[in-house]
Amino acid sequence: CGAAAEARFISSAKGKGLFATRNIGKGDTVFVERPVVASQFLWNALYNYRACDHCLRALETAEENAQRLLGKSSLVLPHPEQCSIRKDLHQQCPRCQVTYCSAECRQAALEQYHQVLCLGPSRDDPTHPLNKLQEAWRNMHYPPETSSIMLMARMVATVKQAKDKEWWIKAFSQFCNKTANEEEEIVHKLLGDKFKGQLEVLRLLFTEALYDEHLSRWFTPEGFRSLFALVGTNGQGIGTSSLSQWVHACDALDLPMLQREELDAFIDQLYKDIEKESGEFLNCEGSGLYVLQSCCNHSCIPNAETSFPENNFLLHLTALEDIKAGEEICISYLDCCQRERSRHSRNKILRENYLFTCSCPKCLAQADDADVTSDEEEEGEGETDDAELEDEMTDV
């Protein structure tokens, strides 16, 4: 990453923050960051959202992507040359057949964690410890997904495979840690009321599949809860889509006016039809741990935003306005609709999902507003669920 930003410790209450080291212009890329570890969500993969097992790059062509989301195999997309998917480069693990977008990704996965996690011929064996763990997780964590047990599995596998185990343990320990009570809340948030007692079930399956003596503390009840909370608090949603890449490429085409209007109308209709068929689940989705991004604090008036324009796990942080050297760089954990709601409503969502009360300039300016929501907000109150949050997190 460039040196446009650096993480600094703010206070024990707030933890770290990200600060500009030089003036950054509106629209500039503050940094591009690769995750320490990332993983596709399990239901997302099960429902045939085909993504590179390492970098989450969408593997379907834009046309195949649209056909599947529409449930219509006869659909033909215009301008097929604008699709960026290179199937000739795709490779599979020769032992377990998971697919990668390139030889580089296959090699990177093998070197970091895949030797430990490769299921080989047991890929479809429901009694294999890793398959049992994944099945248990899917039964506790239905879509819209916000996390994955496999992110934790890849963390363990990374340390197991590493020559310098301490370096990796240190790398993971720099992510924000919570108190025991806060960890309880996060676990409860991720698993819900229904599965309150299931953390122990998961821990036993996790231990059976992955136990390693170098990491014995991660397998104790306290250590496992901490690991679970770390992923729940710091995991950044990732979304990729070959269709949205194709749309961006089509938008950039220099076309005669009539052709431009026809193409725009076609794309608008396509998205309407897809929404009827597949709802909001358009992307290959997963989550990753990003060292710099995880230092970004929330603001209801953010000066930066994250996105995944390269159709893989590379996170781009882009300035939404000019940022002066020394100024804190903040993103928003809320989507656009949520940010427009009252301070009371915004903080209700932030407390429930992220365990803090916001004191950004907007919230301070509205501090004297009544702690009640307006009528139309009351009606919408129930609609602010994880789906909206997740959707915001995985904007492509």
CORSULLIN-V291000 format. One record per residue. N is the residue number from 1. SS is DSSP state (H for helix, E for strand, - for the rest). OMEGA is omega in whole degrees, -180 to 180 (* if undefined). BURIAL is + if it has 9 or more other C-alpha atoms within 8 Angstrom, else -. Layout:
N;SS;OMEGA;BURIAL
N;SS;OMEGA;BURIAL
This chain:
1;-;178;-
2;-;-177;-
3;-;-179;-
4;-;-177;+
5;E;176;+
6;E;178;+
7;E;176;+
8;E;176;-
9;E;-179;-
10;E;180;-
11;E;-179;-
12;-;179;-
13;-;-174;-
14;-;-178;-
15;E;-177;+
16;E;172;+
17;E;179;+
18;E;-175;+
19;E;178;+
20;E;178;+
21;-;175;+
22;-;179;+
23;-;-180;+
24;E;-179;+
25;-;176;+
26;-;180;+
27;-;179;-
28;-;172;-
29;E;-180;+
30;E;173;+
31;E;171;+
32;E;-174;+
33;E;175;+
34;-;-179;-
35;-;175;+
36;-;178;-
37;E;179;+
38;E;180;+
39;E;176;+
40;E;176;+
41;-;-172;+
42;H;178;+
43;H;180;+
44;H;179;+
45;H;-179;+
46;H;-180;-
47;-;171;-
48;-;170;-
49;-;-169;+
50;-;-178;+
51;E;175;+
52;-;-175;+
53;-;179;+
54;-;-173;+
55;-;179;+
56;-;176;+
57;-;178;+
58;E;-176;+
59;-;179;+
60;-;169;+
61;-;180;+
62;H;-179;+
63;H;177;+
64;H;179;+
65;H;-180;+
66;H;180;+
67;H;-178;+
68;H;-178;+
69;H;180;+
70;H;-172;+
71;-;-174;-
72;-;-172;-
73;-;-178;-
74;-;-177;-
75;-;175;-
76;-;177;-
77;-;173;-
78;-;178;-
79;-;-179;-
80;H;-179;-
81;H;179;-
82;H;178;-
83;-;-173;+
84;-;-175;+
85;-;-180;+
86;-;-176;-
87;H;-180;-
88;H;-179;-
89;H;-176;-
90;-;178;+
91;E;177;+
92;E;171;+
93;-;-176;+
94;-;-177;-
95;-;-174;-
96;-;174;+
97;-;173;-
98;-;-171;-
99;E;177;+
100;E;-178;+
101;-;-176;+
102;-;176;+
103;H;-179;+
104;H;-179;-
105;H;179;+
106;H;-179;+
107;H;-179;-
108;H;179;+
109;H;-179;+
110;H;-178;+
111;H;-175;+
112;H;-172;+
113;H;-167;+
114;H;178;+
115;H;-180;+
116;H;-171;-
117;H;-179;+
118;-;-177;-
119;-;-180;-
120;H;-178;-
121;H;-180;-
122;H;-174;-
123;H;-178;-
124;H;-180;-
125;-;-176;-
126;-;-178;-
127;-;178;-
128;-;-175;-
129;H;-180;+
130;H;178;+
131;H;178;+
132;H;179;+
133;H;-179;+
134;H;180;+
135;H;179;-
136;H;-180;+
137;H;-179;+
138;H;-179;+
139;H;178;-
140;H;-170;-
141;-;-177;+
142;-;176;-
143;-;-1;-
144;-;-175;-
145;-;179;+
146;-;-177;+
147;-;178;+
148;-;176;+
149;H;-178;-
150;H;174;-
151;H;178;+
152;H;179;+
153;H;180;+
154;H;175;+
155;H;180;+
156;H;-178;+
157;H;179;+
158;H;180;+
159;H;-180;+
160;H;-176;+
161;H;-171;+
162;-;172;+
163;-;180;-
164;-;-175;-
165;H;-178;+
166;H;-179;-
167;H;-179;-
168;H;179;+
169;H;178;+
170;H;-180;-
171;H;180;-
172;H;-175;-
173;H;-180;-
174;-;176;-
175;-;-171;+
176;-;179;+
177;-;-177;-
178;-;175;+
179;-;-179;-
180;H;-180;-
181;H;180;-
182;H;178;+
183;H;177;+
184;H;-178;+
185;H;-178;-
186;H;178;+
187;H;179;+
188;H;-180;+
189;H;-177;+
190;H;-176;+
191;H;180;+
192;-;-177;+
193;H;-172;-
194;H;-172;-
195;H;-174;+
196;H;-177;+
197;H;-170;-
198;H;-180;-
199;H;-179;+
200;H;177;-
201;H;180;-
202;H;-178;+
203;H;-179;+
204;H;178;-
205;H;179;+
206;H;-180;+
207;H;180;+
208;H;-175;-
209;H;-164;+
210;H;-170;+
211;-;177;+
212;-;-174;-
213;H;177;-
214;H;-175;-
215;H;-170;+
216;H;-177;+
217;H;178;-
218;H;-176;+
219;H;174;+
220;-;179;-
221;H;-179;-
222;H;-177;-
223;H;180;+
224;H;178;+
225;H;179;+
226;H;179;+
227;H;179;+
228;H;-179;+
229;H;179;+
230;H;179;+
231;H;180;+
232;H;-177;+
233;H;-172;+
234;H;-178;+
235;-;178;+
236;E;178;+
237;E;179;+
238;E;177;+
239;E;176;+
240;E;-178;+
241;-;178;+
242;H;179;+
243;H;-179;+
244;H;175;+
245;H;179;+
246;H;179;+
247;H;178;+
248;H;-180;-
249;H;178;+
250;H;179;+
251;H;-176;-
252;-;-179;-
253;-;177;-
254;-;-174;-
255;-;171;-
256;-;-170;-
257;H;-177;-
258;H;178;-
259;H;179;-
260;H;-179;+
261;H;179;-
262;H;-178;-
263;H;179;-
264;H;180;-
265;H;179;-
266;H;-178;-
267;H;179;+
268;H;-179;-
269;H;180;-
270;H;-180;-
271;H;177;-
272;H;-179;-
273;H;180;+
274;H;-179;+
275;H;178;+
276;H;-174;-
277;H;-172;+
278;H;-180;+
279;-;-174;-
280;-;-175;-
281;-;-176;-
282;-;-168;-
283;-;161;-
284;E;-174;+
285;E;176;+
286;E;175;+
287;E;-178;+
288;E;175;+
289;E;-179;+
290;-;-175;+
291;-;-177;+
292;-;-177;+
293;H;-177;-
294;H;177;+
295;H;-178;+
296;-;176;+
297;E;-180;+
298;E;166;+
299;-;177;+
300;-;171;+
301;-;-173;+
302;-;174;+
303;-;177;+
304;E;177;+
305;E;179;+
306;E;174;+
307;E;-177;+
308;-;-172;+
309;-;-178;-
310;-;177;-
311;-;173;+
312;-;-174;+
313;-;179;+
314;-;-176;+
315;E;176;+
316;E;172;+
317;E;-175;+
318;E;180;+
319;E;178;+
320;-;177;+
321;-;177;+
322;-;179;+
323;E;-178;+
324;-;175;+
325;-;179;+
326;-;-178;-
327;-;178;-
328;E;178;-
329;E;-177;+
330;E;173;+
331;E;177;+
332;-;176;+
333;-;-179;+
334;-;176;+
335;-;-174;+
336;H;-178;-
337;H;-178;-
338;H;-179;+
339;H;-179;+
340;-;-176;-
341;-;-176;+
342;-;178;-
343;H;-180;+
344;H;-179;+
345;H;-179;+
346;H;-177;+
347;H;176;+
348;H;180;-
349;H;-178;+
350;H;179;+
351;H;-178;+
352;H;-173;-
353;H;-174;-
354;H;173;+
355;-;172;-
356;-;175;-
357;-;-174;-
358;-;175;+
359;-;178;-
360;-;-178;+
361;H;-179;-
362;H;-179;+
363;H;179;+
364;H;-180;-
365;H;-178;-
366;-;-174;-
367;-;-178;-
368;-;179;-
369;-;-180;-
370;-;179;-
371;-;176;-
372;-;178;-
373;-;179;+
374;-;-175;-
375;H;-176;-
376;H;176;-
377;H;179;+
378;H;-178;+
379;H;-178;-
380;H;-173;-
381;H;-177;-
382;-;-174;-
383;-;-179;-
384;-;-177;+
385;-;-177;-
386;H;-177;-
387;H;-179;+
388;H;-179;+
389;H;-177;+
390;H;-179;+
391;H;179;-
392;H;-178;+
393;H;-173;+
394;-;175;+
395;-;-179;+
396;-;*;+
